[in-house]
Amino acid sequence: MSGILSIVVQKQEGSFGLDVDLQASAGVTGIIGPSGAGKSMLLSTIAGLADPDEGSIRLDGQALFDTAQNINLSPEHRELGMVFQDARLFPHMTVKSNLTFSRRQTRAALSTFDEIVDLLDISSLLSRRPHHLSGGEKQRIAIGRALLSSPAALLMDEPLASLDLARRREIMPFLERLRHRFDLPILYVSHNLDETLRLADSVIVMDQGKILARGSVEETLSRIDVQSLILGGSTNNEHPEPVTIVAATIGKRSDDGLFSIETPWGVLTAPNITGRYGDQVRLRIRARDLVLSTTEPAGLSIRNVIAGEVGIMTEAGAAQVDVLVRPSNDHNAQPVWARITKRAATELDLQPGRPIWALLKAVVLTSDIELEALR
């Protein structure tokens, strides 16, 4: 099992300052934030491509960088794998030569060459040169090369950012395999919410060189201020639609084809979901996919209902309002956001504390989300 990556660094570049204190253990730590937040600068300092002004970087207790001890290991001695936005393959080498170029003999291999080739489905590409590869194929080779270097941790700097939508959808399943296959710290930088939802085990939110929030994917990325930063900052939308993320477990499939999904809100149902009985999954609930009722619903086709009470209400432009519904079955359960018109809120006489029923029109697993164009 790989150890813990500990980073405490400060770096000033012109008017921009990076000031970060974080730890990452085995699994995917998503680092998300708007463009210019300092995400790539952070990875560059960890990799040894840029020197912090002050601080320390340690991997499993070993100092990679430490100003107090005057330690600054070169990138090739840090035992870190790095995947960039562009694949950075050697154009004169075949795929096989690119893959084996950075192999290290100092650490036990994560996997054999054949296992990596099989994992990334690149056996048919081994004799090709980079100019005969698609963008998605190049990134798969870059990931394979990083893994074959036997890294103690893996740094991935927006590996999908330079790809078109089709190539991003092509490579995502391979990244998901990577997440489940290797037991090492993986720092995954992105400014795309759906990407992070599908891949990350935990998340760090950055803005202006600092960590704004950190924690579980479900709680952190359900925060409306975090979503406003990520979505609003990249779309110039002052009121991005809230999304609620919740951990769930796939239950049994009934005779009529519906799957049960166990959630903190109770058991929901959904057809045609990806996964198997007992799988731990995440649900993404968009605010637009909720209907609110002040009376217990009956005689409706909607099957999934959350009983609760009205929490806070925030304006979402001139005509809409976002309503936080706190489930009544468990006051510690994650609340869910709904977006309705101000007229509806007035006619329903919604007030904090009032009993409410939230009807879910759609239940989507994050693993079933089709990546959209970068926002």
N, C-alpha and C positions, 0 to 999 in steps of 0.2 A: 504494500500500500504506500502511495506517495504521501508526502508530508504536507505542511502548511506553508503557503506563500504569504509572507508578512511584508507590507510596504508602508513605510512612513517617510514621505518625501515632500520637499518644497522646491519649487523651481520658478524663477521669474524670467519671462521672455518679453521684453518691452513692457507694455502695460498689462500683459496677461500673467497671472500667477497661478501656479498649480500647488495645491496644499491638500495632501491626501493621506489618510491613515486607514488602512484596511487589511483584512486577513481573508484568504481564500483557501478552502480545503478541497478535497476531492469532489468532483462534480463541476457543473458549468455555472460559473458566476457571470451573469449578464451584466454588462456595464452599458447603461443606456443614458441618453441625454441628447439635447439638440446639437446641431453642428456648431463647432467651436467651443464645446463644453470642456475640452481637455482630455477626452477619452483616448485619442490616439497618442497624444503626448505622454500620457500615463504609461501606455504599453511600451512606448519607445524608451522611457527611463528604466522600466523593468528589464527590457531586453538588452540594455547597455548601448543603445543607439543614440541616446542623449543622456548627459550627466545631470542629475539633480544638483541644486546648489547646496542642499543639506538633507540629511536623513539617512535611512538605511533600508536595504532590501534583503530579506533573508528567505531562504528556501530550506525547509526542514531544519531550521536552526543555523544553517551555514550562511555566512555573510557573502552576498554577491556584490553589495555596495554598502559602504559605511563611512561617512565622513569623519566620525570620531576616531575610527581605527585606521583611516587612510587606506581603505580597501575599495578597489574598483576593478572587478573581474571583466575581462573582455567578453564580448557577446558569445564567442565560440566556447568559452569556458563556463558559461552560466547554466548549461544543461537545460536550456529552454528551447522549445519548438515555437516557430513563429510563422503565421500565415497572414499575408497582407491582402489589401484590396486587389492588387494585381498579383498574378501568380509568381512573377520573377523567376521564371524557368530559364535555364541556359539554352539559347536557341540552337547551338551547334551540337547539343547532346540529344540522344534518344530519350524517350520517357523513362526507360529502365535505368539509364545512366543518371538522369536527373534524380530519380528516386533513391539511388544508392550513394549519391555524392556525399551527403552529410552524415552517413552512418557513423555512429560512435562505438568504439570498442570498450569504453570505460564503464558503461552501465549495462545491466542486463536488458536485453531487447524487450520492448513492450509486446511485440508480436513478430512472427517471422515475415519475411518478404512476401511469401505466398499468401499469408493470412491478410496482410494489408491490401494486397492486390485484389483478393477476393472480397474483402470488406467494401472496397471502393469500386468494385466492378470495372477494373481497368486492364484486365489481361489482354484484351484485344488492341490496346493502345501502346504496348510496351516497345514496339519497334518504330513507332512514329516519332517525328520531331515536333516541337511545340507549334510551328506555323501550320501544322495539319490538324490542330486540335481546336475544338470550340472553347468558348470562355468557361463553360461549366466543366469541361474535361480538364482544362488547365488548372482550375482550382482544386479539382479532385487530386491531381498529381501533386500540387503544392501541399495539400493536406497529408498525402501519403509520404512525401519527403520529410515533412516535419515529424510525423510519427516514427519513421524509420531512423531518425536521429536519436531515438531512445530518450526523449525528454523527461525531465522530472515534473515539468509543468508545460502547458500549451497556451500560447497567446494568439488570439485570432482577432485581427483588426478589420472589422467589417468585410469579411470574405465574400459577401454577396453583393456589396454595394456597386461594383462595376459591371454586374451582369444584368442582362435584360430579364423581363419577368419570366419568360419561358425557361431560361437557364437557372434562375433562382429556384423555381419550382422543381427543376431537375435535381439540383444538388441538395436540397433540404433533407430528403430521406437519408442521405449519406451522413449528414451532420447529426441527425437523430440517432443513427446507429453508433456514431462516435461517442455520443453522450452516454449511451448504455454500455458500451464495450470496454472503456478504459477508466481505470480508477486512479485519476490524477487531477490536480487542479487545472481547470480550463477557464481562462478569462476570455469572454466573448464580447467584443465591442460592437454595438449597433445603435442606430437611432430609429429603428423600425420596431414598433410595438409588437406586431404579430410574430415577427422573427424571434423576439425575446420570449414571448409567451410559449412558443413551441419548444424552445431549446433549453432555457435556463432552469436551474434548480433553485437559485437564489438570485437576487438582483441588487445592484447598486445604481443609484440615479445621480448623475453628475450635472452640474451647471456652473459655468464661470470658474472652472478649475477646482471646485470643491464638491464633496459628497453631500447631496441634498437629502437623500433618504436611502435606507438599506433594509433588507429583510427578506421575508418570503415573497415569492412572485405574486401570490394571491393578494396579500394585504398591501404590498407596496404599489403594485401596478393598478390596484383598484382605487387608489387615492386620487381624488379629482384634481388636486393641485399638481400631482405628478403627470397625469394625463394631459392637463392643460399645457404643461411645459413641453412634453414630448410631441403632442399632436398640434397644439396651438402654435408652438414655436416654429413648426415646419410647414404649416399651411396658412399662416396668418389668419387663422380662425380663432376669434376671441372666445368662442364657446364650443369647443369640441364636445362631441357626444360622449357622455360617460360610458364606461364599460366596466362591468363587475366580473372579476375573476374569482373562481372558487374551486377548492380541491374537492374531488369526488371519487367514488369507486364504482366501477361497472358491476351491475348485478346480473341477474339471470334474464334470459330472453323468454318472453311468454309465448303461448301458443299463437297469439294474434300478431306476433312479429315485433312487439315493442320490447325494448330493453329497459330494465329498471336501473336507475342511477342513484346511488346513496349520496346525499349531500347533507351539510349542516342544517339545511332547511327542511329536510325530510326526503322521502323517496320521490324522484321525478321519473318520467318516462320519455323515451325518444326512439324513433325508428332509425335504422340504417346508420349505426355508429361504428367507428373503427375501434377495435379493441376486443379483449376477451374478458370473461368473468374474473373478477378480482383485480383487474388492472387499476392502478392508481392514475387518475387523469385530472385534467382541469377543464372546467366549463367557462365559456365566455358568454356573458349575457349583455347584449347591447341595450341601452336605455330605451331605444325605440321599440324593442321587442317585448315591452311590458305594457299591460293594460291595467289600470287601477280601478277598483270598485270599493265603495264605502259600505256595501252589503255583501254578505257571503254569496258568491256566485252559484247559480244553479241553471240547468238547461242550456249549457254552453258546450261547444266542441273543444274548447281549450281544456287540456287535462292537467296541466301543471300550475298549481296555485300555491302561493306563499302567503300565509296569514301573518299580519304584523301590525305595526303602528307607524304613523308618519314621524320621521325624524326631522332633519333640517331640510329647508327648501331654499334653493338658490336660483336666481334669475339666469336664463340662458338666452339672452337676446330680448328683442322687443315683444315677442309673442309667446315665448316658451318658458318653462320652469323645470328644473331638475328636482326630483323628490327622492329623498333617501328613505327607504322602507326598512325598518328594523324588525326582523322575524320575531314572532311572539313565542315560538316553540323553544327557543334558546336565546337568551339575551346576550350571550357571548358569541352567537353565530354571526357570520359576516353579513352586513346589510347589503341591500341591492339598490341600484339607482334606476329610476324611471324618468323619462322625459315626456311631459305632456304640455298642452297649451295652458297659458295663464287663464283663459276663459274656463277651461275644464276644471282647473284648480279652484277657481272662484265658485263655480256652480256646484262642485262637490264639497265646498266649504272645508278644504283641507287645512288642518292646523297641526302643529307638532303634538304628538301624543294621541291623535285620533286613530281608532282602529281602521285598518285598511287591508284589502286583499290585492296582491299583485299577481296578475295572470301572465304567464310566460308563453308568448307566441312561438318562440324558437329556443331550443337548447342545443348549443354547439360545443363540441369538444375542441380544445385548442389544437389537437393533433389533426383535426379535420379542416382547419382553417386553410383556405387557399390564399397564399401570399398575394397581396395586392401590390400595385406599383409603389415604389418608395414614396413616403409622404414627407 
